[in-house]
Amino acid sequence: MLTKVTSLRKLDGFQLSVRFADGSEGVHDFAEMVREPGPLTEPLRDEAYFARVFLEFGAPTWPNGFDIAPEWLRREMSAAGELGHVAAE
């Protein structure tokens, strides 16, 4: 099954609430990621810019073209114990 993010919500700092197409969801802190060196992550260190995240083809994306593979994000969140499953609405 193709992994897609279906919704994002900005929380405090560099945290995002993330829901996946399979109904799993959780909160992930991207503070470590935005400290990584590089021209694409540098603008994300500004919380106002980080908050401009949007979904493009099921991937969290920023205006400068930086995006996060949903498969990678789901693996990271699962390994960190950050995922739960939401009941059907």
Secondary structure, 3 states (H helix, E strand, C coil): CCCCEEEEEECCCCEEEEEECCCEEEEEECHHHHCCCCCCCHHHHCHHHHCCCEEECCEEECCCCCECCHHHHHHHHHHCCCEEECCCC
